[in-house]
Amino acid sequence: MALFTAFLSGLIFGIGLLVSGMAEPAKVIGFLDITGAWDPSLVLVMGGAVLAGLLAFRLAGRRATTYLGLPLTLPAVRIIDRRLVVGSLVFGIGWGLVGLCPGPALVGLGAGRWQAALFVAAMLAGMGIFQWLEKRRS
């Protein structure tokens, strides 16, 4: 049941990305281009996502298990450190240059877009490099 629920959640998320235009790199880049032909339409999408996330984390913080009875673990670290800031900057720069982040990239991959495939390959390589560096660090 947990696997089905995860699939259904991902499917709903993917449909939401398609409907909102977040899976279209040109739309995202237009949103980020505040000095040119700025497209503010994604402000509502992002605001809705933040609101939904705030409510979901508020509710989840009161529970020890998921609705399916599985253990519920939320992030325990709440500090803003150098690693978080640098990671956020790298993510933001990549998002601004390409107009994709992991969710929309997977939607694009499913749609057969070669640019998304290239992005996903680079993303997986970056994740592998990060894990390798973390092992060397410890």
Helices and strands as residue ranges (DSSP letters): H 2-20, H 25-32, H 42-60, H 82-98, H 102-110, H 114-137
